[in-house]
Amino acid sequence: MGHEIVVKAIIDQFVDRYAKPNIKRRNGLINVWSELPFQNTFWRGDLDELKRILEGAGFEVNILVGNNSGGAEEWKRIPEAQFNLVVSPWLGLSIAQYLETKYKQPYLHIPVLPIGAEQTAEFSGVNIKSTNDFIAAEEKEYYYYLEHFTDFYAEYWWGLPSSYAVVGDSAYNLAINKFLVKQLGLIPSTQIITDNPPEKYRQMISAEYKKLDLDVSAKVVFLEDGYEINDLLQHLDYGHRPPIIFGTTWERDTTKKVGGSIVEVGFPASYEVVLNKKYIGYRGALSLLEKIFTTVISKSA
């Protein structure tokens, strides 16, 4: 909530000073509103990948924060964008709605961060231009690595936990759930969202978990308190095998108690040094697969 308040203030006090009376739209230029900077361990790498994918799809991108942002000059171009793209269940949506009122800019809301080929191809297809060549090249590389992974997977699939839970902000939580169900065929337990989404968005977020895949859904709860989160994790039904928990350092001890494996996908992540690692898009999906299987193998070694 504070992030959105600050961004709106920057638009009013800085961006608006440079907005011309008759704003000329730049066809293909978009403003992207997605992950919260500094509050997600992987935000820099994720936003880099998001920009790379959108540029590959033919857009010119104002990513606004991170290494590939143009800084203040990019913020000045916000009013010139053809539209605003919100890639998040709720964060950034009120900013896009504010810009729609202020500068008459339309917006497109995609609630799920793309992870893996299927989700990313659907995401890239928002462009009215042909993106087939870009998608084909990315999928060729993605499936090349997966093909050479299948021999190992065929030998080791029995070692992968069948059930999982994700503890994290709504954007990462939903994205990882979609990937784990569609790509790995894992069974979701109750999922825990920790970023306290406004009440008006919670029904919409919960509805996304009812359609993770064909005939696959998950219950979702909204919790902020660490004690309550860890107490719930200890009492979830994971089936007959230890689970894999996608969370933070705060869930590490509880994961040990239930005999599971933990993959840290949120802040704080105290057992990994992160520079520009990403977990979204084509390349992020491969990194996530590496992390999952490395974690499970290390635990069983």
VEXSESE-186622 format. One record per residue (C-alpha): x negated, y, z; residue in three letters. Coordinates in steps of 0.05 Angstrom, whole numbers, padded with zeros to 5 digits, always signed. Each point is the difference from the previous one (the first is absolute). Layout:
<rs>
XYZALA ...
</rs>
This chain:
<rs>
+00000+00000+00000MET -00057+00048+00018GLY -00034-00015-00066HIS +00062+00021-00039GLU +00007+00064+00041ILE -00072+00019-00013VAL +00005-00015-00075VAL +00062+00043-00007LYS -00035+00056+00037ALA -00060-00004-00048ILE +00047+00003-00059ILE +00035+00062+00028ASP -00062+00037+00024GLN -00051-00020-00052PHE +00028-00034-00062VAL +00057+00049-00008ASP -00048+00059-00003ARG -00026-00027-00066TYR +00066-00022-00030ALA +00019+00041-00061LYS +00071+00028-00007PRO +00013-00042-00062ASN -00034-00066+00015ILE -00024-00036-00061LYS +00004-00076+00009ARG -00058-00043-00023ARG +00028-00061-00034ASN -00027-00063+00032GLY -00028+00034+00063LEU +00027-00030+00065ILE -00009+00014+00074ASN -00009-00064+00041VAL +00024-00007+00071TRP -00017-00065+00034SER -00042-00024+00058GLU -00016+00043+00060LEU -00073+00023-00003PRO -00044-00021+00059PHE +00055-00042+00032GLN -00012-00060-00045ASN -00069-00033+00001THR +00002-00011-00076PHE +00033+00065-00022TRP -00059+00026-00041ARG -00008-00063-00041GLY +00075-00009-00008ASP +00010+00071-00027LEU -00058-00009-00047ASP +00032-00063-00028GLU +00068+00033-00004LEU -00029+00057-00041LYS -00039-00049-00044ARG +00063-00040-00016ILE +00042+00062-00014LEU -00053+00030-00045GLU -00005-00067-00036GLY +00075+00004-00011ALA -00010+00067-00035GLY +00013+00051+00055PHE -00040+00059+00024GLU -00001-00006+00075VAL -00001+00049+00059ASN -00020-00049+00054ILE -00012+00060+00047LEU -00044-00034+00053VAL -00061-00045+00000GLY -00063-00007-00041ASN +00034+00007-00067ASN +00042+00060+00018SER -00015+00067-00033GLY +00007+00035+00067GLY +00032+00068+00006ALA +00004+00009-00076GLU +00041-00064-00005GLU +00048+00024+00053TRP +00009+00065-00040LYS +00025-00043-00058ARG +00056-00032+00040ILE +00055+00045-00030PRO -00024-00017-00071GLU +00013-00075+00007ALA +00053-00033-00042GLN +00025-00038+00061PHE -00018-00025+00069ASN -00013-00074+00012LEU +00012-00028+00070VAL -00032-00068+00011VAL +00022-00016+00070SER +00063-00024+00036PRO +00012+00069+00030TRP -00063+00042+00012LEU -00004+00056-00051GLY +00072-00006-00021LEU +00022+00063+00036SER -00060+00037-00032ILE +00024-00021-00070ALA +00071+00021+00018GLN -00027+00067+00025TYR -00039+00011-00066LEU +00063-00018-00039GLU +00036+00057+00034THR -00059+00049-00001LYS -00027-00011-00071TYR +00057-00039-00033LYS -00047-00061-00007GLN +00033-00068-00005PRO -00029-00058+00039TYR -00005-00075-00007LEU +00001-00043+00063HIS -00034-00068-00001ILE +00005-00030+00070PRO -00051-00056-00008VAL -00075+00010-00006LEU -00022-00047-00056PRO -00045-00059+00017ILE -00017-00052-00052GLY +00016-00007-00074ALA +00075-00005+00002GLU +00013+00058+00046GLN -00053+00044-00034THR +00026-00014-00070ALA +00070+00021+00022GLU -00029+00062+00033PHE -00042+00020-00061SER +00061-00006-00045GLY +00030+00064+00028VAL -00033+00038-00057ASN +00041+00013-00062ILE -00063-00011-00042LYS -00024-00069-00019SER -00043-00029+00055THR -00005-00070-00030ASN -00075+00004-00016ASP -00018+00023+00069PHE +00043-00052+00035ILE -00026-00055-00046ALA -00073+00018+00014ALA +00011+00004+00075GLU +00039-00066+00002GLU -00053-00035-00042LYS -00053+00019+00052GLU +00045-00015+00059TYR +00020-00069-00024TYR -00071-00016-00021TYR -00021+00003+00073TYR +00063-00036+00023LEU -00013-00056-00050GLU -00069-00012+00029HIS +00030+00003+00069PHE +00051-00055-00013THR -00049-00058+00008ASP -00018+00024+00069PHE +00073+00015+00016TYR +00021-00070-00022ALA -00050-00030+00048GLU +00013+00047+00058TYR +00074+00017-00005TRP +00014-00047+00059TRP -00043+00044+00045GLY +00041+00063-00012LEU +00053+00016+00053PRO +00070-00007-00028SER +00031+00055+00043SER -00020+00072+00013TYR +00019+00066+00033ALA -00022+00070-00020VAL -00008+00055+00052VAL -00009+00069-00031GLY +00028+00062-00032ASP +00060-00009-00045SER -00039+00012-00065ALA -00053-00053+00012TYR +00047-00047+00035ASN +00048-00004-00058LEU -00054-00003-00053ALA -00037-00057+00034ILE +00064-00039+00011ASN +00017+00004-00075LYS -00070-00025-00018PHE -00003-00057+00050LEU +00068-00027-00020VAL -00008+00008-00075LYS -00074-00016-00008GLN -00014-00051+00055LEU +00069-00027+00015GLY -00007+00011+00075LEU +00060-00001+00047ILE +00015+00066+00035PRO +00015+00002+00074SER +00027+00064+00032THR -00037+00061-00026GLN -00018+00059+00045ILE -00001+00072-00025ILE -00038+00048+00044THR +00003+00070-00032ASP +00068+00019+00029ASN +00037+00017-00065PRO +00057+00049+00008PRO +00066-00034+00014GLU +00030+00022-00067LYS -00052-00042-00038TYR +00002-00064+00042ARG +00059-00033-00034GLN -00032+00011-00068MET -00066-00029+00025ILE +00034-00061+00032SER +00037-00013-00066ALA -00067-00008-00036GLU -00017-00059+00045TYR +00064-00035-00020LYS -00027-00007-00072LYS -00073-00017+00008LEU +00010-00053-00054ASP +00055-00046-00024LEU +00033-00029+00062ASP -00056+00027+00045VAL +00015+00052+00053SER -00029+00021+00067ALA +00026+00033+00063LYS -00033+00066+00016VAL -00005+00036+00067VAL -00024+00071+00014PHE -00048+00004+00060LEU -00054+00049+00022GLU -00017-00026+00069ASP -00062-00045-00002GLY +00024-00042+00059TYR +00068-00014-00033GLU -00034-00016-00066ILE -00048-00051+00030ASN +00055-00031+00043ASP +00043-00010-00061LEU -00058-00031-00040LEU -00010-00051+00055GLN +00072-00023-00003HIS +00013-00003-00075LEU +00015-00067-00033ASP -00057-00014-00049TYR +00018-00072-00014GLY -00045-00059+00013HIS -00066+00034-00020ARG -00038+00060+00028PRO +00017+00064-00036PRO -00040+00054-00033ILE +00011+00069+00028ILE -00012+00063-00042PHE -00009+00056+00050GLY -00053+00040+00037THR -00052-00011+00054THR +00055+00007+00052TRP +00031-00065-00023GLU -00065-00040+00001ARG +00007-00029+00070ASP +00073-00019-00010THR -00018-00035-00066THR -00050-00042+00038LYS +00053-00019+00051LYS +00046-00028-00054VAL -00059-00035-00034GLY +00005+00042-00063GLY -00046+00039-00046SER +00000+00076-00004ILE -00012+00044-00061VAL -00008+00073+00021GLU +00038+00042-00050VAL +00013+00062+00042GLY -00031+00049+00049PHE -00038-00016+00043PRO -00041-00052-00037ALA -00060-00010+00046SER -00031-00062-00031TYR -00013+00027-00070GLU -00037+00058-00032VAL +00043+00032-00054VAL -00028+00049-00051LEU +00045-00002-00061ASN +00033-00068+00006LYS +00071-00003-00026LYS +00058-00049+00008TYR +00048+00026-00053ILE +00003-00008-00075GLY -00036-00053-00041TYR -00068+00008+00033ARG +00028+00008+00070GLY +00038-00066-00007ALA -00064-00037-00014LEU -00033+00032+00061SER +00059-00021+00043LEU -00004-00072-00025LEU -00074-00001+00016GLU +00014+00027+00070LYS +00056-00049+00014ILE -00038-00062-00019PHE -00065+00023+00031THR +00036+00011+00066THR +00035-00067-00001VAL -00063-00038-00020ILE -00041+00035+00053SER +00050-00019+00054LYS +00000-00074-00020SER -00075-00005-00008ALA 
</rs>
